[in-house]
Amino acid sequence: MQCVYVLCSQKDGKRYIGCTNDLRRRLSDHNDGLVESTKQRIPLKLIYYEGCLNPRDAFHREKYLKSTYGHRYIRNRLRYYFTGQ
């Protein structure tokens, strides 16, 4: 199963969206500084993920979440997480 995930940097509050077939290992790689695009922003916290049975569906969903509408979806979906209510 493929997972699309959203990480939030506890250092600067920016988000990272990715896709993997092993979420625990990938999160560990991010926090160990093994991923070039996030190693300057560790520690990272997993704030959202979705599972997909088909890898193509997962990559399509990742691409959508990286779009303007996808950022809006994440912001609305996690409204209470971001506002602290």
Secondary structure, 3 states (H helix, E strand, C coil): CEEEEEEEECCCCCEEEEEECCHHHHHHHHHCCCCCCCHHHCCEEEEEEEEECCHHHHHHHHHHHCCHHHHHHHHHHCHHHHHCC
